[in-house]
Amino acid sequence: MKKALLAATAIAALAMPAFAERYVMITHTQGTDPFWPVVEKGGKDAASAVGAELEYNYDASGDMSGMAKLIEAAAATQPDGIIVSLPDADALGGAIRGAVDAGIPVITINSGLEASKDVGALMHIGQPEKLAGTSAGERAKAEGVTHGLCLNQEAYNTALADRCQGYFDGLGAELNMIDVSNDVAQIKTRTAAALQADESIDGLLATGPHVCEAAAAAVAEVGADVHLSCFDMSPGVINLINDGAVQYTIDQQQRLQGYLPVIFLHLYNTNAGMLPGVNVPSGPGFVDSSNASAVAEQAGVNR
């Protein structure tokens, strides 16, 4: 009986797949933005749910050539799929097309909606950035903003530029945007300097949660009366909304950007190419004083 059981176990082991699905996620974070750990968590939660492996990488320098090299290195290992943000299609498109040409399915996330199909990706999961910016601008205009300024922490990132352009489209004004960098101290300094240089500025849009927190500190330091709105969530942003220092933030539900591509690639690989027929918009949605407390526990964790 014992020998029979051992033989059955050996046969079952031979019948099992030699390895689990393996996916690689590569994003453009420098490691300073609290947004991305939520995306990573979503991806790893999904991988755990389907029994897959997920490797998460980013180039700490924030350099696009470094990110392209990460994509090329990932493709060389022949994973079952690559998930990648697309802030600069010109810089990253060649590496992504190379992966696709090698037979690796790719899903783009977060930024790069308009370029996703052109670089060969199966689909895109993320927020329509210009629409989100326009929604923020229209609301800011309704709340009295007449002269705005957009704070962009990644000058190369087309998604953030779209947010800023959309904001001013919503205001019905010409684009007014400055590069504040990803360094929190510089964000505060550059925002304060801009407010002091132009006292007519009555509206700020911060395109990231750490930018939002630093901008709020700059506003308080200068003593300006400014309508501050933001993108994305963090515990600090939620506190600022509850304190009345931030009017609202745009929630793009970034956990979906990490979770869904793993699930979709799993379905694609195990169900003969099963895939949603359209891109998936993960946002935008407003978080303001009416609902901030309800989502506070999720900020920086799942949202």
N, C-alpha and C positions, 0 to 999 in steps of 0.2 A: 504493500500500500504506500509506504514511504517513497519507494522508487517511482511509483506511478505519479505521485504528487509532484516529485521533483521534475519528472519528465514533462508533466503538464505545465508547470511553472516555466520551464525552459522554452517550451513551444510558445507560450503566451508572450514571453519576453521578446522572442524573435519576431512575433507578429506586431509588436508595438513599434511606433515610429522611432527612428534612431535618435532624433533630436526634436526639441520643441521649436515652434516658430520663433524667429528672432527678428526684432525690429529695431531700427536706429532712429532716434529723434535728434535733430540738430536745429538749434535756434540761434538767433542773433544777439542774445543777451551778453552783457559783460559781467554778469553776476552781481550787479548792483541794484537791479530792478526787482522789487518784491513780486512783480507780476508772474515771473517765469517759474518759480518753484511750484506754483499752483498748477501750471500747465504740466510740469514734470510729474507731479503727484497724480494728476488725472491719467496720464499715460501709463504710469506704473500700476495704478489701480485697475485699469483696463487689461493690462498684460497679465496681472494676477488672476483676473476673472476668467480669461480664456486660456490660461496655462502657457503663456508666451513669455519670452525674455524681451526686455526693453533696455536699450543702452541710450543714455541721454548725454549729449555733448554740446558744448558751445566754445567759441574762441574768446578767451578772457580779454583779449585786446580790443574786441569789437570790430576788428578789421575784416572786410568782406573777402579779401583774398585768403585769409586764414579760415574763414567759414567755408569757402569753396574747397579748400584742401581737406577739410573735415568730411565734406560730402564725397569727395573723390576717394578718400581713405575708407569711408563706410561702404561705398559701392564695391571696392576691391575685395571686401570680405563676403560679398554675395549674401546679404541679409534677405529675409523674406519680404521686406518693405522698408522704405525710408520715409520719414515724416519730417518736413522741413519748412521753416518759415522763409518768406521770400521778400525781404525788404528792398532788395536791389536786384532786379531781374538781369540787368546787364552784367553784373559781377558774378552772379550765381547760376545764370541760365545754362552756361556750358557744362558745368559740373552736374547739374540736374539732368540735362539731356543725355549726358554720358551714362548716368545711372539707368535711365529709362532704356537707352539703346542696349544696355547690358542685360535687359530683361527684368529689371527690378521695378516693381510698382512703387510709385511715389504719390504721396498726398501732401499738398501744401497747406499750411495753417497760418493763421494770424494775419500776416501781411502778404500782398501780392495777388489778390483776387483777380485783377485784370490780366496778369501775366501768367497765371497758373496753367491754363490750357496751352499757351504758346511754348512753355518749357517742357511739355509732355506729361504733366501730372494728371492723375486720374480725376481729381476733384480738389476743391478747396473748402476748408472749414474755417470760418472767421467772420468778422464783422465787416460789412460794407463801410469802409472808413469815411469816405466823403459824405455819405448819407448820415452817418453818425455825427460828423462834424456839423453838418447843416442843421440837424435836429438841435444840437447844442446851441448853435448860433441863433436859430429862430427863437428858442426859449430865452436866451440872453437878451435879445432885442425886446421881447415881450416884457422882460423884467427890467427894462430901462437902460440897457447898455447902448451907448452911441459911438464910443471910440475904444476899440478892443486891441489886445495884443496877445499873440499866441506864443507860448513857450515850448520850443521843440528841442528835445534832448538828444536827438539823433538826426543830424542834418542830412545824412545819406538815406534815411528811411522814407520811402515813398508813402507808406501808410500814414506816418505822422504828418507829412506835408499835406496829404489829403484831408486829414482831420482839421488842420489849420485852414486850408482853403475852403472847406465846407463850412467852417465856423463863420468865416467872413461872407460867404455866399448867403448864409442865413441872416447875417446882420445887414446884408445889402451894402457892403463896403469893400474897399480894396484890401488885399492881403497885407497884414502887418505882423511879421513873424521874426523872432530872433532865435539864435542857437544858444541854448543855455548849458549845454554839455550834460553828461550823466553824473557829474560830481555834485553832490548835494550842496557843498559850500559854494561852489561856483554858481549853481542855480540861484541860490539866495542872493548872492552878490550881484549877479547880472540882472535879476528881476528888480531888485531895489534900485539899481542904477537907472534902469529903464523908466521906472515910475518917477524917479526924481528928475530925470531929463525931460519928461513929458507929463505934466500934471493933468492933462486932459484925458489921459487913459482912465477909463472907468470900468473896464472889463478885462479880465485875464482868463485865458484858457490854458490849462496845464495838460500836456498830452501824456502824462504818466503819473502814477500815484506818488512816487518820491518827489517828482517835480511839483506836484500839488502841495505836499507838505512843506517843501522848501519855499514855495511861492507864498504860502500863507504866513510863514515866518517873516518873509520880506515885507509883505503888506503890513504886518503888525509893527515891524521895525520902523518903516517909513511913516506909518500913521495915515496911510491912504484910505480913502473910502472907495473900495473897488469890489465889483462883483466878480467873484472867483468861481469858476467851474472847472471840472477836471475829467480825466479819463481813468477808468479802472479803480479798483478798490484795494484798500489796506486798512488795518485797524486804525491807523492814524487819520486816514481820510474820513472814515466813519465818525471818529471823534470830532473832527473839524466840522462835519455836516451837523452833528448834534449840537455843537457849540455855536452854530450860525456863521462860522468863518468861511465855509464853502457852501454854495447854494445847491449844487448837485454834482454828481459824477455819472459818467456813462459806463455802465456795466456791460462788458462783452462776454461774460461768463466763460472765462478762459479755461476752466476745467474741462469744458466740452471740447476745446481745441486740443487738449491732450488726450482725453478719453476716447472721443469718437473715431479718430483716425486709426487707432489700434483695433477697435472693434470692426471698423469697415475693412481694414486690410485682412483681418482674420476671416471675415465673411468672403472677401474676394478670393483668398487663397484656398479656402476649404469648401466653397460652394460654387465652383466653376464661374468665377468672375462676378458674383453677386455684388451689386453696388447701388447706392442711391442714384437716381437719374439726374439729380441737380446738385449744385453746391449747397452747403449748409451754412446759413447765416447764424452765428452764435449770439449776435446782438444787433442793434443796441437796445439798451433799456436804461431808464433813469432811476437812480437812487438818490433820494432827497430826504428831507426831514420827515416825510410821511411814512417812509419805509426803512430808513437807515437802521433803526434799532432792531427790526425784524431780521435783517441779514447780518448784523454785527458779528455774530459768532462764526459766520462763514467767511468773512473778509480775511484774505490772506491764507485761507485754508482750502476752500473749495470754490471761492469766487474772488 
